[in-house]
């Protein structure tokens, strides 16, 4: 069904489709936060381009109609500040999938933040949404002790906008059984569709995302003036060149290949790394 939500501060009306069963689920989160004096942590993962950020914004706006860009965070510092400065019962989104590059980054950053900010989350009855490249790279504490539900976002026949949800019990089974093989084979009948409509100003959101990505690349690649350019990025860019130009692989398949060897990078990040390395003249002209 199409649901209309009015922002109490700007009076802007946001209208988008929400599955009926999803509404029932979100109403329970509202009740837990507003009437039971509890917080709620929800995890989301999925391939790049499947619609994780869009889905997160839509469910966040339904639970908290005052959602704004200040509480859609793309760095650890933004997330910590948003939690500390948020009001009671508000939603904070931490989109780790935007700037997170490796599984170890996800584990250390998200796990430590969820643990260190636990008291503030509970006292303020916050609705916390964490978006990750892949659920299995997160540590046990975050998944089994803090998260109350999980959504996997996926594509079907190259069409984005599909979700499958897991409650706390099913999430535990999924995580423990699937961690070794990264398999989502624990069945859940709680599934549905959503459509690609942002629940915040799209232009401003994309600008914030781009700024976060640029800042992340600068931090990762040039930690100090005069330092040698990151060798790992040079290697990735050259592999990308070989696979794309010589092996004729698609960018999507190259990203999947990187992820298979535990390098969780997005297509957007990979394109920018390649462009930067090429500008520096560090692409080696391989021939096969």
Order of alpha helices (4+ residues) and beta strands (2+ residues): beta-beta-alpha-beta-alpha-beta-alpha-beta-alpha-alpha-alpha-beta-beta-beta-alpha-beta-alpha-alpha-alpha-alpha
